[in-house]
Amino acid sequence: MLNDDNLLQALEAAQNYMEERLGGFAPEAGLILGSGLGPFADAMENPVVVPFGDVPFMGVSTAAGHKGRFMAGAVGGKAILAMQGRLHGYEGFNAQEVAFPVWLMARLGARVLVTTNAAGALNRSYHVGDFCVMADHINLTGRNPLTGTAPNTMAPRFLPMLDAYSPALRRQLLSLAQQLDVRVQEGVYLGLLGPSFETPAEIRAFAALGADTVAMSVCEEVIAARHAQMEVLGLSLVSNMACGIEGANPSDDEVHEVAATRILDFGRLITAFFQQLEI
């Protein structure tokens, strides 16, 4: 099990292993593909594929639809290390285990992280099938990967989170969405531990806090990315209205069904984003 005592040793071992497997490939950016969005990476030409379970100290995905592997290749002319699936706290992973692949991406050279997921909408002006750029987040997981002493030896633990989601990258994505005629919102994301979906009372409380979308990932990844001085873009697919809104009662099947209808627009948007990205 990864913990504060072996974190630095684990990252060094994982970095050495990945560098050997990637054979000189140095990623410029990392891409985390959330629920239903993993098929995007299948379009990579001649990718190097590394299952999570092959990487020293790395956890293995158990969530439905998460293949649990790295894919290294080109997207939009940039060298991208993509994750088909992620690690969640609700799978039993601690905060540092969830953050581990992000710290690893940074050590391999990635300076930008694009993290994506499927989320429920609290904002009643949103529609199922919209994408939403994260302007900020509310971390209600009750966890932080910087807890302990090991992260403090990598970078200061008291990490400022102003503009955690890069304003420049958000503007770029929103401009591209307008050009490509892809409906994209911008709002505040709220992250929970899960795995149960939220109650109607919780959704009303979260809306009062200022959240526009809600899901069970992202926050710990973003904290780790900013800790590693990566620029971050967060993008959600609105796969459902949140529980109790317009009679919604979310299910995991619904998430994947909606993603299947939006994967082409997602691919156009992300490819254009990397084509335009200056690193």
Solvent accessible surface area in square Angstrom, and as a share of the most:
residue,aa,sasa,rsa
1,M,171,0.76
2,L,3,0.02
3,N,61,0.31
4,D,39,0.20
5,D,139,0.72
6,N,30,0.16
7,L,0,0.00
8,L,74,0.37
9,Q,119,0.53
10,A,0,0.00
11,L,0,0.00
12,E,100,0.45
13,A,32,0.25
14,A,0,0.00
15,Q,36,0.16
16,N,86,0.44
17,Y,58,0.22
18,M,0,0.00
19,E,83,0.37
20,E,140,0.63
21,R,88,0.32
22,L,9,0.05
23,G,66,0.64
24,G,73,0.71
25,F,53,0.22
26,A,66,0.51
27,P,3,0.02
28,E,49,0.22
29,A,0,0.00
30,G,0,0.00
31,L,0,0.00
32,I,1,0.00
33,L,0,0.00
34,G,3,0.03
35,S,25,0.16
36,G,15,0.14
37,L,1,0.01
38,G,9,0.08
39,P,77,0.49
40,F,20,0.08
41,A,0,0.00
42,D,74,0.39
43,A,83,0.64
44,M,14,0.06
45,E,144,0.65
46,N,145,0.74
47,P,37,0.24
48,V,54,0.31
49,V,50,0.29
50,V,0,0.00
51,P,56,0.35
52,F,0,0.00
53,G,48,0.46
54,D,67,0.35
55,V,3,0.02
56,P,42,0.26
57,F,85,0.35
58,M,16,0.07
59,G,15,0.15
60,V,83,0.48
61,S,16,0.10
62,T,103,0.60
63,A,17,0.13
64,A,67,0.52
65,G,60,0.58
66,H,15,0.07
67,K,122,0.52
68,G,7,0.07
69,R,63,0.23
70,F,0,0.00
71,M,6,0.03
72,A,3,0.02
73,G,8,0.07
74,A,65,0.51
75,V,11,0.06
76,G,19,0.18
77,G,73,0.70
78,K,34,0.14
79,A,23,0.18
80,I,0,0.00
81,L,0,0.00
82,A,0,0.00
83,M,1,0.01
84,Q,2,0.01
85,G,2,0.02
86,R,3,0.01
87,L,4,0.02
88,H,10,0.04
89,G,13,0.12
90,Y,71,0.27
91,E,37,0.16
92,G,64,0.62
93,F,31,0.13
94,N,37,0.19
95,A,13,0.10
96,Q,13,0.06
97,E,20,0.09
98,V,8,0.05
99,A,0,0.00
100,F,1,0.01
101,P,1,0.01
102,V,0,0.00
103,W,3,0.01
104,L,0,0.00
105,M,0,0.00
106,A,24,0.18
107,R,91,0.33
108,L,16,0.08
109,G,36,0.35
110,A,4,0.03
111,R,133,0.49
112,V,9,0.05
113,L,0,0.00
114,V,0,0.00
115,T,0,0.00
116,T,0,0.00
117,N,3,0.02
118,A,14,0.11
119,A,3,0.02
120,G,6,0.06
121,A,0,0.00
122,L,8,0.04
123,N,46,0.24
124,R,160,0.59
125,S,69,0.45
126,Y,9,0.04
127,H,102,0.45
128,V,69,0.40
129,G,10,0.09
130,D,3,0.02
131,F,0,0.00
132,C,2,0.01
133,V,0,0.00
134,M,1,0.00
135,A,28,0.22
136,D,70,0.36
137,H,28,0.12
138,I,43,0.22
139,N,45,0.23
140,L,77,0.38
141,T,15,0.09
142,G,77,0.74
143,R,61,0.22
144,N,61,0.31
145,P,0,0.00
146,L,12,0.06
147,T,98,0.57
148,G,27,0.26
149,T,90,0.52
150,A,8,0.06
151,P,0,0.00
152,N,61,0.31
153,T,100,0.58
154,M,62,0.28
155,A,26,0.20
156,P,105,0.66
157,R,86,0.31
158,F,177,0.74
159,L,41,0.21
160,P,104,0.66
161,M,65,0.29
162,L,155,0.77
163,D,77,0.40
164,A,5,0.04
165,Y,1,0.00
166,S,6,0.04
167,P,44,0.28
168,A,55,0.43
169,L,15,0.07
170,R,40,0.15
171,R,152,0.55
172,Q,29,0.13
173,L,0,0.00
174,L,51,0.25
175,S,50,0.32
176,L,11,0.05
177,A,4,0.03
178,Q,156,0.69
179,Q,125,0.55
180,L,49,0.24
181,D,129,0.67
182,V,8,0.05
183,R,122,0.45
184,V,27,0.16
185,Q,34,0.15
186,E,72,0.32
187,G,6,0.06
188,V,38,0.22
189,Y,0,0.00
190,L,0,0.00
191,G,0,0.00
192,L,28,0.14
193,L,69,0.34
194,G,25,0.24
195,P,88,0.55
196,S,88,0.57
197,F,79,0.33
198,E,14,0.06
199,T,65,0.38
200,P,58,0.36
201,A,58,0.45
202,E,75,0.33
203,I,5,0.02
204,R,159,0.58
205,A,53,0.41
206,F,17,0.07
207,A,49,0.38
208,A,90,0.70
209,L,106,0.53
210,G,41,0.40
211,A,7,0.05
212,D,24,0.12
213,T,1,0.01
214,V,4,0.02
215,A,12,0.10
216,M,32,0.14
217,S,17,0.11
218,V,2,0.01
219,C,0,0.00
220,E,11,0.05
221,E,4,0.02
222,V,0,0.00
223,I,10,0.05
224,A,0,0.00
225,A,0,0.00
226,R,51,0.19
227,H,5,0.02
228,A,34,0.26
229,Q,156,0.69
230,M,1,0.00
231,E,77,0.34
232,V,0,0.00
233,L,0,0.00
234,G,0,0.00
235,L,1,0.01
236,S,1,0.00
237,L,0,0.00
238,V,0,0.00
239,S,0,0.00
240,N,7,0.04
241,M,16,0.07
242,A,1,0.00
243,C,19,0.11
244,G,40,0.38
245,I,9,0.04
246,E,131,0.59
247,G,71,0.68
248,A,24,0.19
249,N,128,0.65
250,P,13,0.08
251,S,50,0.32
252,D,73,0.38
253,D,103,0.54
254,E,57,0.25
255,V,12,0.07
256,H,53,0.24
257,E,114,0.51
258,V,23,0.13
259,A,0,0.00
260,A,72,0.56
261,T,100,0.58
262,R,44,0.16
263,I,33,0.17
264,L,149,0.74
265,D,30,0.15
266,F,1,0.00
267,G,13,0.13
268,R,109,0.40
269,L,0,0.00
270,I,0,0.00
271,T,44,0.26
272,A,16,0.12
273,F,0,0.00
274,F,0,0.00
275,Q,114,0.51
276,Q,88,0.39
277,L,7,0.03
278,E,164,0.74
279,I,63,0.32
